[in-house]
Amino acid sequence: MMNRLNDILHELGISKVKLAKVLGVSRQMIYNYLELDDINKWPKDKKVLLLNLLGVKSAEDVNNIKVDTDYILSVETRINSLFDSSQKIEFVDNSLYNGIGKKQKELLHNIIELLKENLDDDDDDDSYNAYRYLYYYLQAMETSKELKYILAYMAKATGAIKPTEFAFDEDEQFIFESIMFSAMSLYNNGGASKTKLAESHKRFVNQIEHKMEEKMSRTLELNMLKVQALRELGYTEINSQNTAEVLEKIAEIQSRKVN
């Protein structure tokens, strides 16, 4: 039963932090509850809250829960109803939350809580590397619309949102998701192998290495332009007082080469 409960919570995307808030206990207490071998051993009031959240009448019914889109939405609705206006998270007025709206604050808070929960084990290299890659992903997301389509696809594939929701360009997102589905089906059904894809992966590596070489070349070029601009202006470094002037000089030097 407890293994099934953990699976359900994972499929629903309910973190231990969120469950702790729903039950009104600490995160450590949630760990303690989940280590028990039977939900019926939980404190009665907490067991009732959990069963109400999951929409079942008894602990035994947990094994019969089928997690699909409708069920996820129903649980999410119940969670939202628990956090009415009097229970909403109060945010400390600091620089982290300044300048953004209420729903953005709540989203940022939830992301930070989830990151904190998944990074609390110093020895978990998998989690560390996963979130390190996520950091790079977020840095690059505004440079490619396809990166946003990937997020939408994964949200749909995990049942977090309806498959018919299109938050971005619907036609492009539709095409991208169809291609992603075909690729994931091929991957999950064993229709691909390392041997068959070796040449394709080699092209992938070569393309990335070429982009990195171009980036390094561009960086070197910009450094040279900066040095030349500083020399022509009689400066030794860029500072807050001369930044605009140096940038204008760099643009001027570049225009000379074009002409």
Summary of the structure (lengths in Angstrom):
residues: 259
radius of gyration: 25.6
end to end distance: 74.0
largest distance: 79.7
contacts: 579
relative contact order: 0.05
helix: 72%
strand: 0%
